[in-house]
Amino acid sequence: MATSIATGALKPKVAVALSAILNLVGAFLSIEVAKTVGKEVVNLNLTSGSDLMIIVFTGLVGGITWNLLTWLLGLPSSSSHALFGGLIGATIAGLGLSGVLWTSIVAKVIIPAVAAPLVAGIISTVGTALIYRFTRSVGDEQKERGFRWGQVGTASLVSLAHGTNDAQKTMGVIFLALVASSSIDPSADIPFWVKLTCAAAIALGTYLGGWRIIRTLGKGLVEIESPQGMAAEGASAAIILTSSHFGMALSTTHVATGSILGTGLGRKGAEVRWGVAGRMVVAWIITIPAAALVGAVTWFIGHMVAMVSNELVGALVIFALLVVLAGYMWHRSRQAPVTHDNVNDQWVEEEPETPVVEQTETPDQDNALTGTMVHAKVGEIIGHDSRAGAHKHFSNQ
């Protein structure tokens, strides 16, 4: 919804409410991605029971921690990749490298992660260029009004597509937990109550706003006009729906970012903030390994506590650690809050401070420095037009 909010096509609160409803609906339309997460990440032939449960739990902690950190920084990193990273790290810690189904990870996570934003950017660039070419004779005001209505439709489609992809990933994790507890057979389908729970959770999370991410995508990358917004959303929806059909656990964030950057390339004269884009790409690259590291560390903590005490105490210690980290990051976010009231404020890049170089004066420099200071003061007093004369006077001195 970031582009619709940025262009004013939808009011912030209305946008997130509409997106939440469509996320809820979309979560019931497909379970292919849920199958990928539930059956094609962890090698279920090597683990079961409480061992699998602790892998799932610590993997979630890894994903959540990295997700909250990037939210705090306003970086639209992939929650999907954070989840995969956490699971991979916990699995490696608990089972070794053979515990991860690498072929599936590469085919359905890594390759789409690289290809999706590039494809989205190309489609969005071409789409934006064609839109502006075909509407050259249309007045700017009329064009802006018409495309704002178009944005409502395409943004809604993206939200629906998001539900078919992102909500499924949590379904897959809960499925893993059910398998671990022997409550369900690994070959069974996803139970309805799991679908309903995950759909409701992603709808609620969407309604809470994620205003920091919305601000970065809507204002930080490109100053978006309505035709660009419609092109970006159309490209994103097409790619996400296609990936959901084939069970690819795509990052909606990557796709949306690629599409938005594409609109900046497709509109002549548009400013693309490559510095912001560069920081986001760095976050993308390190998301899986960073979340994996957190997942592995929390697995070791839980495992060591369980050896000293029991598995329940180990799980409680990990959960307490997560609560402390989440509370700290939430507290930090309150120091510079981003809400629906300021999400559309003008984007201002922070400029690095110019370092002050202290210079030690020597007796030989004293007269020269004094002359320079007096020169500057005279110039300030008598004005710019008289500074040439002042310069000549002090040069003679």
N, C-alpha and C positions, 0 to 999 in steps of 0.2 A: 504493500500500500504506500510505500515511501514516495513514489513518483506522483501518485494521485494527490497526496497531501501537499507535496512541494509545489504543484501547479495550482492548487486550490480547487481541483475537481471535486474533492470530498473534504469535509471538515475532519480534523484528526479523530475525534471521538466516534463519528459516524463511520469513518474508514475502518477503524480497528474492530468496531462492533460487527460490521458487514463481513469483514475478513474472518472473524471468529466463527460466525454462523456457517460460512462456506467451508471453513476448515473442518468443522464438525461433520458436515454433509460429505465432504470429500473423503474423509477417513473410512467411510463405509463402501466406497466405490471400487477399491482394489486392495488385495492383500499380497500382491506379488513381492513388494519390497519387504514386507514383514517376514515372508518366507526366507528371503535372502539373509536377513539379520538373524533370524531364529535358527536357521539350518546350515548356513554357508560361511560362518565366521569361525566358530569354535568346533573343533573335531570332537563330536559327541561320542565317538567310539573310544576315546581315551579318558573320559571323565564322566562322572555322574554324582548324584547325591549332594552332600554338603560341600564337596570339593568344587563342583560346578557352581553351586550357589554362591560361594565366596568369590569365585571368579566374576560372576555376573555382578555381584554387589560392588566389588572394588572397581570393576570396569565402569560402572555407572558413576561412582564417585570421581574417577578420573575425568570422565566426560563433563560432568556437571561443574567441576572446579574450573576447568579450562574455559568452558562456556561462559561462566560468570565473570571470569577475568577479562575475556575479550568484550563482553557486554559493558563492563566498567570502563574499558578504554574506548568504547564506541567503535570497535573494529568488527565489521560484519564477517566474522569467521564462520566456519561451518559447524553447526551443532551436530550434524550428521557425522562429520569426520571426527569431531571430538568424542562422540559415542563409540565409533569404530576404534579410534585410537585407544580409549580407555579399556575396551574389551581386549584388544590385541595385547596391550601391555600386561594386563592381569593374566591373560592366557599364557603368555610367554613366561611370566614369573612362576605360574603354577604348573605348567605342563612342558615348558620348553618350546622351541621353535616349531616342532612337529605338531603342537596343539592348535596352530592356526592354519586354516584352509587358505593358503596363499594364492592358489590359482583363482579361486572365487574372489578374493580381495582385490587382486589385480584387475580382473575382468569387469567386476561390477562396482568397484569403488575407485581405484586409482586411475584407470583409463578415463572413465567419465569425468573424474575430477579435473583432469587436464583438458579434455576435449570440450566439455560442456560450455565453459565460459568463452572459449575461443569461437565455437560455433554460434553461440548466442550473440557475441559481439559482431560477427560477420553479418548474421541475419538482421540484427538491429541497425547496423550501419547502412546496409542496402535499403532496408525498409524506410529508415528516416530520410535518406536522400531522395527516394522515390516519392514519399509523401510531400516533401517540400517542393519537389519538381512539379508534381501534378496539381498543387494548390497555389502556384505562383500568382494566379490572377485573383485569388480570394483575399479579401481584406484581412489584416492581422486580427482585428477584434472578432470578426465573424469566424475566422479559422480557429482562434483560441476557444471560443464558446463551443463550437461544434466538436472539437477534439476532446474537450473536457467531458462531454457526454460519452464519447467513445471510450475514454479512459475508465469510466465507471464499469463498463462491460468487460474490458480486458483485465482490469485489476481484479474484478470478481472472479474471472476465469483463472487467474494466477492463484488466488486464494483457494479455489476449489482444487486446483492441481497440487497445491502445497499439501492439502489434506490427504491426497492420494499417495504422497511420497513420504513426507516427514512424519506424519502420525504413525505410519506403519513401522517405523524403526523402533519405537517404544513398544509396540505390540510384539515385535520380534524378541525384545529383551525379556518381557514378561513371559513369553512362551518358553524361553530358555530357563527361566526360574521355575516354571511349572514342570518342565522336564526334569530339572534337578531335584525337585521334591517328589518325583514319581507320581505327580497328579495327572499327567497326560503323556501319551505316547509320542515319541519324536516324529512319527509319521502323521499325526493327527492335524486337523485344521485349527485355526485360531478360534477360540471360543468367543461367543458374542459379547460376553461381559468384558472381555479384554478389549475388544474393539470399542465398546461404548466408553470404557474408562479412559482409554488413550485419546479418543476423539474429544471427550469433554476436557481433558487436561490441556490439549493443544489449543482448543478454543479459548479456554480461560487464560492461558499464557499469552495468546494473541491479543486478547482484549486488554490485558494489563499494559500493552503498548509497545514495550521495547523501544522507547522513544530515542534512546541514544543511537541505536542502529538505524532507525528511520531517518534521523537527522543526518547521519553520515552518508547514507545512500541517496537521500533526497536533495541535500544541499552541498555535501562535501565533494562529490565527484564532478558533477556537471550542473550548471544552472539550467534546469530543465524547463522547456515549454511543453504545452499540452500535446502537440503532434509527436514530440520525442517520447513523452510518457506513454502514449498509446503504442508506439512502435516497440518500445522496450518491453511493455507488458505482454504484447502479442507474441513476441519472440520467446519470452520466458515461459509463457503458458504452453506453447507448442512443444518446447523441448522437455519440460517437466512431465507433461502428460505422456509423451513418447517414452521417456525413460521409465515411468511408472508401469507402463504396459509391459516392458521387457524385464521388470524386476530390478532395475538398476537403482541403487541407493544414491541418488544424485543429491548434490548440495544446491538447494534452492537459492541460497545466498550467492554462491558462485555464479549461477545462471543469471540472477537478477543484476549482479554487479557487471558482468560481461555485457549484458544488454544495455545498461545505462551508459557504460563507457562507449558502446557502439553508437549511441545516439549523439554523443559529443563529436565523434568522428564524422557522422553522417550529416550534421548540420553545419553549414559554412559559417565560420566566425565563432563557433561555440568554444568556450574555455573548458579544457579538461585539466583537472588538477592531478597531475601525474604523481605528485608527492604523496597525496592521500592514497591513490591507487597502489603505489609502491608499498606503502605500509600494510595495506590490506593483503597484498600478494605474499608478503613476508609472513603475515599471520596465517595465511592459508598453508604455506609450505611447512610451517612448524607445528600446525595443529595436531596432526596425527601422532608424530613423535612426542610432542609435549604432553598430550593427554595420555599416551601410552606410558610415559615415564611416571605420571601421577598414579595411573592405574597399577603399575608394577610396585611402586613404593607403598601404596596403601595395602596391596596384597601382602607384602612382606610384613607390614605392621600388624595387620589382622592375623596373619599366620603365626607370628611370634607370640602375640598375646594369647591366641588360642592354645598354643603349646604350653604356655605357663598356666593358663586358667582353663577356659573352654571356648568353643566357637561363638557362643552367644555374646560373651564378654568382648571377644575380638570384634564382632560386628558392631557392638555398641560403641567401642572406642573409635572405630572408623567413622561411624555416624556422627559422634560428638565432634570429631575433627572437621568433618564436612560442615557442620552447623557453625563452628567457630569461623572457618574460612569464609563461608557465605555471609555471615553476619558482619565480618570485617569489611568485605567488599561492598555490601549494601550501605554500611556506614560511610565508607569513602564516597559512594555515589551521591549521598545526600549533601556533601560539601559543595558540589556544583551540579544541582539537579537539572535534568532535561525532562520536560513535561509536554503535554499537548499545547500548553500556552506559549512555549518558546521554541518548539521544534522547527518552526519555519523562520526563525531569526536569520539574519544575514550571516553567511559563513565567513569567519575571519581566521585566516591562517596565522598561527603563532610564529612571529619572527624571532630568530635567535638573537639574544642580546649581544651587542658589540662589546668585546672585552676591553676593559680599560687598562692601558699599558702605563705603568708608573715609570717615570723617567727621573733618574738621579741627576741633580744639577751639579756641575762642577764650577769652580770660580771662573774658568774661562768662558763658560756658557752663560754666566749670570747676566752680563750686559746684553747679549744677543736675545736672551729670553725676555728680559725686561723690555727691550725695544719692541719685540713682537707683541707683547701684551699691551703696551701703550699704543702701538699701531692699531691693534684690533679695537681698543677702546675708542680711539679717535675716529676710526671708521664707523663705529657704532653711533657716535655722537653727531658727526658732520654729514653722514649719509653716504650712500653708495656712489653718487656722482663725484664726490670730492676725494674718494679713496686713492685715486692715482696721484693727486697732489700730496696727500699725506705720505704715501709710500716714497715719493721723491724726497720729501723733506727728511724723513728718518733715514733714508739711504745716505744723504749728505752728512747727517750726523754721524 
